[in-house]
Amino acid sequence: MKVADIKNMSSKELQEKIASEEKRLNRMRLDHAITPLQNPSQIKSLRKDIARMKTILGQAESK
């Protein structure tokens, strides 16, 4: 997900997106533990997207 797309979201939308992506990350980790994923780097990129969203949300709330 691009930073420009994240910045265009409202705080509420961002919080909902973070929650859904965290659930997706947990599901991917569980699936990967049972049977390896085709592309395990998806976990890394999803984790970075979540961190990016949390950073922008924190910046928006501090303003």
Backbone torsions as a table, in degrees:
resi	resn	phi	psi	omega
1	MET	NA	137.1	-177.1
2	LYS	-85.3	152.0	-178.0
3	VAL	-62.1	-39.3	-179.8
4	ALA	-61.5	-39.6	177.9
5	ASP	-64.9	-39.8	-178.5
6	ILE	-68.5	-40.9	-178.8
7	LYS	-66.2	-25.2	179.7
8	ASN	-78.8	-11.4	-179.5
9	MET	-82.1	150.9	175.0
10	SER	-78.8	167.3	-178.7
11	SER	-60.7	-42.0	-179.2
12	LYS	-65.0	-44.3	178.3
13	GLU	-61.3	-39.9	-179.1
14	LEU	-65.1	-42.4	178.3
15	GLN	-63.6	-40.5	178.3
16	GLU	-66.0	-41.1	179.8
17	LYS	-65.1	-41.2	178.0
18	ILE	-61.5	-45.1	-179.9
19	ALA	-61.4	-44.0	-178.8
20	SER	-68.4	-37.6	179.4
21	GLU	-70.3	-33.5	176.3
22	GLU	-66.3	-39.0	176.0
23	LYS	-63.2	-42.3	179.7
24	ARG	-63.8	-39.6	178.7
25	LEU	-63.8	-45.1	178.5
26	ASN	-61.1	-40.0	179.4
27	ARG	-65.0	-41.9	179.2
28	MET	-63.8	-41.1	178.8
29	ARG	-62.7	-42.4	179.1
30	LEU	-64.4	-46.6	178.9
31	ASP	-61.7	-38.1	-179.2
32	HIS	-68.4	-32.5	178.6
33	ALA	-69.3	-34.0	-178.5
34	ILE	-80.1	-56.3	176.4
35	THR	-133.7	128.0	-176.8
36	PRO	-55.9	140.1	178.3
37	LEU	-73.1	157.0	176.2
38	GLN	-62.7	-40.1	-177.5
39	ASN	-131.9	89.2	-176.4
40	PRO	-67.0	-12.6	177.3
41	SER	-71.0	-11.5	175.1
42	GLN	-61.5	-36.2	179.2
43	ILE	-62.3	-44.9	-179.7
44	LYS	-63.4	-45.3	-178.6
45	SER	-67.9	-36.4	178.0
46	LEU	-66.8	-40.3	178.0
47	ARG	-62.2	-39.9	178.2
48	LYS	-68.7	-37.4	176.7
49	ASP	-62.7	-41.3	179.1
50	ILE	-63.7	-43.9	179.3
51	ALA	-63.2	-39.9	178.3
52	ARG	-62.0	-43.8	179.4
53	MET	-64.6	-42.0	179.9
54	LYS	-65.0	-37.1	179.2
55	THR	-64.7	-46.9	-179.3
56	ILE	-67.0	-37.0	177.2
57	LEU	-63.5	-43.2	178.3
58	GLY	-63.4	-38.7	178.0
59	GLN	-66.8	-39.4	-179.0
60	ALA	-68.1	-38.0	-178.4
61	GLU	-75.2	-24.6	-179.1
62	SER	-80.3	-12.8	-179.6
63	LYS	-75.5	NA	NA
